[in-house]
């Protein structure tokens, strides 16, 4: 379901009804009210009864008042319009459906994504109209999955355009420098029902925790036919990729349980949605509320 398109159509529909009411229906109701109040006052005067101002105003208000169908269409336009602007250009909520970003993000986390840092884009068509900035190494980003743009993914930026990203025996290297890891104990992965080694990793200015099995390297089998597959070479214990211009290499923090750039390639800049920065709710664990590293 394309919620952005549905919201746009609702906003457009309520705008049309709001304009119809503003320019046609409301003036007609005011004219009708004025005529009926004048007729009522004339009738009261003819009966030698002083027309009460309060009664006349009450009659006027009753006639001018929007009917129910207008209240639930034109009346909702300001609400839809504000939500549309906020969601399209500033903040958008997402729900984490999988454990690929554990321990940073857990299943059920409700997060906010700031859309502004990576440029202002037109809603629905996603065309960038104002270039503000680009993802930095270490950012947690939401993007449209390159192989199915109707699906949103959340991963961490590992490689920037021009970077050489290599993985050997589950150790990450960027531009021929190994990213240092510091053991920080174990993490109990509820989905797997077991404890997994946990490490602290620093990408750019961002220090975060990851889950990985250094003693049990993963076998990486790429999806065939993905764009820019010629930029990567694969070996039984890893891979080496050069990130093409306008693209990013992303990985999940739950390294052995994440379908990411190691398998389906790079994220085009045009697919970016925004930077995940805040967990605003997790109904299963209220202590989760807070900023995202």
C-alpha positions in Angstrom: 0.0 0.0 0.0 1.4 3.4 -1.1 0.5 5.5 2.0 2.2 8.6 0.5 0.0 8.4 -2.6 -3.2 7.8 -0.5 -2.4 10.7 1.7 -1.7 12.9 -1.3 -5.1 12.0 -2.9 -6.9 12.6 0.4 -5.3 16.0 0.7 -6.1 16.9 -2.9 -9.7 15.7 -2.5 -10.4 17.6 0.7 -8.7 20.7 -0.8 -11.1 20.6 -3.7 -14.1 20.3 -1.4 -12.7 23.0 0.9 -12.3 25.4 -2.0 -15.8 24.5 -3.2 -17.1 25.4 0.2 -15.1 28.6 0.5 -15.9 29.9 -2.9 -19.4 28.6 -3.6 -21.3 26.8 -0.8 -20.4 29.0 2.2 -21.4 32.3 0.4 -24.6 30.6 -0.7 -25.4 29.6 2.9 -24.7 33.1 4.1 -27.0 34.6 1.5 -29.7 32.1 2.4 -29.2 32.9 6.1 -29.4 36.6 5.5 -32.6 36.2 3.5 -34.3 33.9 6.0 -33.4 36.1 9.0 -34.7 39.2 7.2 -38.0 37.4 6.3 -38.3 36.2 9.9 -37.7 39.7 11.3 -40.2 41.1 8.9 -42.8 38.6 10.0 -42.1 39.3 13.7 -42.5 43.0 13.1 -45.8 42.4 11.2 -47.1 40.6 14.3 -46.0 43.5 16.5 -43.4 41.3 18.1 -39.9 42.7 18.6 -37.5 40.4 16.9 -34.8 39.3 19.3 -31.2 39.7 18.2 -30.1 36.5 20.0 -32.9 34.4 18.2 -31.9 36.0 14.9 -28.3 35.2 15.4 -29.1 31.6 16.4 -31.1 31.1 13.2 -28.3 32.6 11.1 -25.7 30.3 12.7 -27.8 27.3 12.2 -28.2 28.0 8.4 -24.6 29.0 7.9 -23.2 25.9 9.8 -21.5 23.3 7.5 -23.5 20.1 7.0 -22.0 16.9 8.3 -20.6 15.8 5.0 -18.7 19.0 4.6 -17.3 18.8 8.2 -15.9 15.4 7.4 -14.4 16.5 4.1 -13.6 20.2 3.8 -13.2 20.4 7.6 -10.4 17.8 7.5 -8.4 19.5 4.8 -6.1 21.5 7.3 -5.4 18.2 9.2 -4.5 16.3 6.1 -2.5 19.2 4.7 -0.3 19.6 7.8 0.3 15.8 8.1 1.1 15.7 4.4 3.7 18.5 4.7 5.3 17.0 7.8 5.4 13.5 6.5 6.6 14.5 3.0 9.4 17.0 3.9 10.3 16.6 7.6 9.5 13.5 9.6 8.0 10.1 8.8 7.3 7.3 11.2 8.3 3.7 10.6 7.9 0.4 12.4 10.9 -2.1 12.6 9.6 -5.4 11.3 12.7 -7.6 11.5 15.8 -8.1 13.7 18.4 -7.1 11.1 19.4 -4.0 13.1 19.6 -5.7 16.5 20.9 -4.5 19.0 20.4 -0.9 17.8 16.8 -1.4 16.7 14.5 -4.2 18.0 11.5 -5.7 16.4 8.5 -3.5 17.3 10.4 -0.3 17.7 8.5 2.7 16.3 11.1 5.1 14.9 11.1 8.6 13.4 13.0 9.4 10.3 14.3 12.9 9.5 13.9 13.4 5.8 15.5 16.9 5.5 19.2 16.1 5.9 19.4 14.2 2.6 17.6 16.7 0.5 14.0 17.9 0.0 12.1 15.6 -2.4 8.7 15.8 -4.0 6.3 13.4 -2.4 5.1 10.3 -4.4 7.5 10.9 -7.3 10.6 11.3 -4.9 12.4 13.8 -7.2 14.9 15.8 -5.3 14.3 19.6 -5.6 16.8 20.9 -2.9 20.2 19.3 -2.2 20.8 19.7 1.5 23.4 17.0 2.3 24.3 13.3 2.0 24.5 10.3 4.4 27.6 10.1 6.5 29.4 6.8 7.3 27.7 5.4 10.4 24.2 6.9 9.8 21.2 4.7 10.3 19.1 5.3 7.2 15.7 4.3 5.7 15.6 3.7 2.0 13.5 2.1 -0.7 14.8 -1.4 -1.3 16.5 -1.3 -4.7 15.0 -4.6 -5.9 11.5 -3.6 -4.9 11.0 0.2 -4.3 7.6 -0.4 -2.7 9.4 -1.8 0.4 11.3 0.3 2.9 14.5 -1.0 4.5 16.6 0.3 7.4 20.4 -0.3 7.6 23.6 1.5 8.5 25.8 3.3 6.0 29.2 1.6 5.8 30.6 2.7 2.5 30.3 6.1 0.8 30.7 6.8 -2.9 34.3 5.9 -4.0 35.0 3.8 -0.9 36.5 0.4 -1.1 34.6 -1.9 1.2 35.9 -5.4 1.9 34.9 -8.1 4.3 37.1 -11.0 5.2 36.2 -13.6 7.9 33.4 -11.2 9.1 35.9 -8.4 9.6 35.0 -5.1 7.9 37.7 -3.1 6.1 37.1 0.4 4.6 39.7 1.8 2.2 42.2 -1.0 3.3 41.8 -0.2 7.0 40.2 -2.7 9.3 37.4 -1.2 11.4 38.4 -2.0 15.0 36.0 -4.0 17.2 35.9 -4.1 21.0 34.2 -7.0 22.7 31.4 -5.8 25.0 29.9 -9.1 26.2 27.0 -11.1 24.8 23.5 -10.1 23.7 20.5 -12.4 24.1 18.8 -12.6 20.7 15.2 -13.4 21.4 14.6 -14.4 17.8 17.4 -16.9 17.8 16.9 -17.9 21.4 20.6 -17.8 22.2 23.4 -15.5 23.3 25.4 -13.8 20.5 28.8 -12.1 20.7 28.5 -8.3 20.8 31.1 -5.8 19.8 31.5 -2.0 19.8 32.3 -0.6 16.4 33.0 2.9 15.2 32.1 4.1 11.8 32.9 7.8 11.2 31.9 9.6 14.3 29.3 7.0 15.3 30.0 4.4 17.9 27.5 1.6 18.0 27.2 -2.1 18.9 26.9 -5.0 16.4 26.3 -8.7 16.7 28.7 -10.9 14.7 30.3 -14.4 14.9 34.0 -13.8 14.2 34.8 -17.5 14.7 32.2 -18.6 12.2 32.5 -16.5 9.0 29.4 -16.2 6.9 29.2 -17.5 3.4 28.0 -14.6 1.2 26.1 -15.5 -1.9 25.1 -12.5 -3.9 21.8 -12.2 -5.8 22.4 -12.6 -9.5 21.8 -9.8 -11.9 21.9 -6.9 -9.4 23.0 -3.5 -10.7 26.7 -2.7 -10.5 27.6 -6.3 -9.7 30.8 -5.7 -11.6 32.0 -3.4 -8.8 32.3 -6.4 -6.4 34.3 -9.6 -6.3 33.4 -12.5 -4.0 35.4 -15.1 -2.2 34.2 -18.0 0.0 35.0 -15.9 3.1 34.0 -12.5 2.0 33.9 -9.8 -0.7 35.5 -6.6 -1.9 33.5 -3.8 -3.5 34.2 -0.3 -4.8 31.1 1.9 -4.2 30.1 3.6 -7.4 29.3 7.4 -7.5 25.8 8.3 -6.2 25.5 5.0 -4.2 26.0 3.7 -0.7 27.1 0.4 0.8 24.8 -0.5 3.8 24.8 -3.3 6.4 22.6 -4.4 9.3 24.0 -4.3 12.8 23.0 -8.0 13.2 25.6 -9.0 10.7 24.7 -12.7 10.3 21.0 -12.0 10.1 20.8 -9.1 7.6 20.0 -9.1 3.9 22.0 -6.0 2.8 24.5 -4.7 0.3 26.6 -7.8 0.7 23.8 -9.7 -1.1 21.8 -7.3 -3.3 24.3 -4.5 -4.0 24.3 -0.7 -3.5 21.7 1.8 -2.5 21.2 4.5 -5.1 21.0 8.1 -3.8 17.6 8.5 -5.3 16.2 5.7 -3.1 17.1 7.5 0.2 14.2 8.4 2.5 16.0 9.8 5.5 18.0 9.3 8.7 16.5 7.4 11.5 17.1 9.4 14.7 14.6 8.6 17.4 12.7 5.6 18.9 9.4 7.1 19.9 7.6 4.0 21.2 7.9 0.2 21.6 4.7 -1.1 23.2 6.5 -4.2 24.4 9.3 -2.3 26.1 8.7 1.4 27.1 12.4 1.7 28.1 13.3 1.7 24.4 12.2 5.3 23.9 15.2 7.5 23.0 17.7 8.6 20.4 19.3 6.2 17.8 23.1 5.9 17.6 
